[in-house]
């Protein structure tokens, strides 16, 4: 059964982009800007609530929409509100960054030899 599976990459990408998957990335972004995590969490919660109300994902919101919750949000926020930005941000052992995944695959292959 599995060899016959043909994934639809575009559908998978779009599904992964939805559902506020980058909410944690927005909170991390705000923390890097010097905002306490508890405050970042509240800001993100409000942004997600607006997104639900307007039927928009975080990455689909305008800068003005996001900035109404914090003036620390700048144009560079859109770099972290992408799937690629989210995946790359986890650049530690066990993380999802491409270099980390390649290293994990290598460790696994080496262990099988």
Secondary structure as the mmCIF struct_conf table of DSSP 4:
data_model
#
loop_
_struct_conf.conf_type_id
_struct_conf.id
_struct_conf.beg_label_comp_id
_struct_conf.beg_label_asym_id
_struct_conf.beg_label_seq_id
_struct_conf.end_label_comp_id
_struct_conf.end_label_asym_id
_struct_conf.end_label_seq_id
HELX_RH_3T_P HELX_RH_3T_P1 UNK A 2 UNK A 4
HELX_RH_AL_P HELX_RH_AL_P1 UNK A 9 UNK A 17
BEND BEND1 UNK A 18 UNK A 20
TURN_TY1_P TURN_TY1_P1 UNK A 21 UNK A 22
HELX_RH_AL_P HELX_RH_AL_P2 UNK A 23 UNK A 32
TURN_TY1_P TURN_TY1_P2 UNK A 33 UNK A 34
HELX_RH_AL_P HELX_RH_AL_P3 UNK A 37 UNK A 54
TURN_TY1_P TURN_TY1_P3 UNK A 55 UNK A 55
HELX_RH_3T_P HELX_RH_3T_P2 UNK A 58 UNK A 60
BEND BEND2 UNK A 61 UNK A 61
HELX_RH_AL_P HELX_RH_AL_P4 UNK A 63 UNK A 67
TURN_TY1_P TURN_TY1_P4 UNK A 68 UNK A 69
TURN_TY1_P TURN_TY1_P5 UNK A 71 UNK A 72
TURN_TY1_P TURN_TY1_P6 UNK A 75 UNK A 76
HELX_RH_AL_P HELX_RH_AL_P5 UNK A 77 UNK A 80
BEND BEND3 UNK A 81 UNK A 82
HELX_RH_AL_P HELX_RH_AL_P6 UNK A 83 UNK A 89
BEND BEND4 UNK A 92 UNK A 92
TURN_TY1_P TURN_TY1_P7 UNK A 93 UNK A 94
BEND BEND5 UNK A 97 UNK A 97
HELX_RH_AL_P HELX_RH_AL_P7 UNK A 98 UNK A 112
#
